[in-house]
Amino acid sequence: MVVGGWSGTDFFDVVDLVSLDPAGHPVPECWKGSVAPFPFAMSSAAGAMLTEGRKKRFEFFGAIAIIKLYPDNVPVVCGGGQFSCSNGPDACFTYDAPSNTWYN
Protein backbone atom coordinates (compact mmCIF):
# COMPACT_ATOMS: atom_id res chain seq x y z
CA MET A 1 0.00 0.00 0.00
CA VAL A 2 1.39 3.37 -1.05
CA VAL A 3 -0.35 6.42 0.38
CA GLY A 4 -0.11 10.00 -0.84
CA GLY A 5 2.75 11.47 -2.77
CA TRP A 6 4.18 14.60 -4.31
CA SER A 7 4.74 15.34 -7.98
CA GLY A 8 7.01 18.32 -7.41
CA THR A 9 4.05 20.68 -7.66
CA ASP A 10 1.06 18.83 -6.15
CA PHE A 11 0.34 16.56 -3.17
CA PHE A 12 -1.90 13.48 -3.48
CA ASP A 13 -4.46 11.62 -1.37
CA VAL A 14 -4.33 8.54 -3.63
CA VAL A 15 -3.91 5.07 -2.13
CA ASP A 16 -2.35 2.45 -4.40
CA LEU A 17 -2.00 -1.25 -3.71
CA VAL A 18 1.38 -2.51 -4.87
CA SER A 19 2.79 -6.03 -4.83
CA LEU A 20 6.40 -6.65 -3.81
CA ASP A 21 6.31 -9.57 -6.27
CA PRO A 22 4.08 -8.47 -9.17
CA ALA A 23 4.97 -11.48 -11.33
CA GLY A 24 4.32 -14.10 -8.65
CA HIS A 25 1.68 -12.33 -6.54
CA PRO A 26 0.04 -9.52 -8.52
CA VAL A 27 -2.56 -7.24 -6.98
CA PRO A 28 -5.96 -8.56 -8.11
CA GLU A 29 -7.59 -6.35 -10.75
CA CYS A 30 -10.73 -5.98 -8.61
CA TRP A 31 -8.65 -4.37 -5.82
CA LYS A 32 -6.91 -1.81 -8.02
CA GLY A 33 -8.36 1.64 -7.47
CA SER A 34 -10.78 0.32 -4.86
CA VAL A 35 -9.22 1.78 -1.68
CA ALA A 36 -10.76 5.04 -0.44
CA PRO A 37 -8.56 8.14 -0.79
CA PHE A 38 -6.55 9.16 2.27
CA PRO A 39 -8.31 11.87 4.37
CA PHE A 40 -5.92 14.57 3.11
CA ALA A 41 -3.36 15.07 0.35
CA MET A 42 0.18 14.68 1.66
CA SER A 43 3.62 13.11 1.40
CA SER A 44 6.35 11.99 3.81
CA ALA A 45 4.15 9.80 6.02
CA ALA A 46 5.11 6.49 7.58
CA GLY A 47 2.99 3.37 7.32
CA ALA A 48 3.04 -0.14 8.71
CA MET A 49 1.03 -3.19 9.59
CA LEU A 50 1.27 -3.09 13.38
CA THR A 51 0.51 -5.86 15.83
CA GLU A 52 -1.97 -5.77 18.67
CA GLY A 53 -0.65 -4.53 21.98
CA ARG A 54 0.10 -1.52 24.10
CA LYS A 55 1.56 1.88 23.32
CA LYS A 56 5.23 1.92 22.41
CA ARG A 57 7.86 4.63 22.63
CA PHE A 58 10.17 5.05 19.63
CA GLU A 59 13.13 7.37 19.29
CA PHE A 60 14.35 8.29 15.82
CA PHE A 61 17.11 10.87 15.30
CA GLY A 62 16.23 12.47 18.62
CA ALA A 63 12.50 12.75 17.88
CA ILE A 64 10.27 10.74 20.22
CA ALA A 65 6.96 9.28 19.12
CA ILE A 66 4.41 7.39 21.18
CA ILE A 67 2.67 4.97 18.84
CA LYS A 68 -0.65 3.34 19.68
CA LEU A 69 -0.63 -0.24 18.46
CA TYR A 70 -3.65 -1.46 16.56
CA PRO A 71 -5.20 -4.89 15.86
CA ASP A 72 -3.24 -7.26 13.64
CA ASN A 73 -3.25 -6.78 9.87
CA VAL A 74 -4.65 -3.25 9.89
CA PRO A 75 -2.75 -0.69 7.79
CA VAL A 76 -1.70 2.33 9.86
CA VAL A 77 -0.35 5.60 8.39
CA CYS A 78 1.11 8.31 10.65
CA GLY A 79 2.35 11.83 10.03
CA GLY A 80 2.81 13.24 6.58
CA GLY A 81 1.86 16.68 5.42
CA GLN A 82 2.30 19.31 2.75
CA PHE A 83 5.73 20.47 3.75
CA SER A 84 9.25 19.13 4.07
CA CYS A 85 11.74 18.70 6.90
CA SER A 86 9.24 19.23 9.72
CA ASN A 87 6.98 17.15 11.91
CA GLY A 88 3.73 15.95 10.37
CA PRO A 89 0.28 16.00 11.94
CA ASP A 90 0.07 14.39 15.35
CA ALA A 91 -2.29 11.73 14.06
CA CYS A 92 -2.38 8.18 12.83
CA PHE A 93 -5.03 6.78 10.53
CA THR A 94 -6.09 3.15 10.21
CA TYR A 95 -7.79 1.64 7.20
CA ASP A 96 -10.91 -0.44 7.70
CA ALA A 97 -11.33 -2.62 4.61
CA PRO A 98 -14.96 -3.73 5.17
CA SER A 99 -16.19 -0.13 5.29
CA ASN A 100 -13.46 1.21 2.91
CA THR A 101 -12.82 4.03 5.38
CA TRP A 102 -9.80 5.67 7.03
CA TYR A 103 -10.18 6.36 10.76
CA ASN A 104 -8.14 8.61 13.02
Secondary structure, DSSP 8 states (H G I E B T S, - for coil): -EEEEE-SS-EEEEEE---SSTTTS---GGGTT-S---SS-BEEEEEEEE-SS--EEEEETTEEEEE---STTEEEEEEEESSSSS---S-EEEEETTTTEEE-
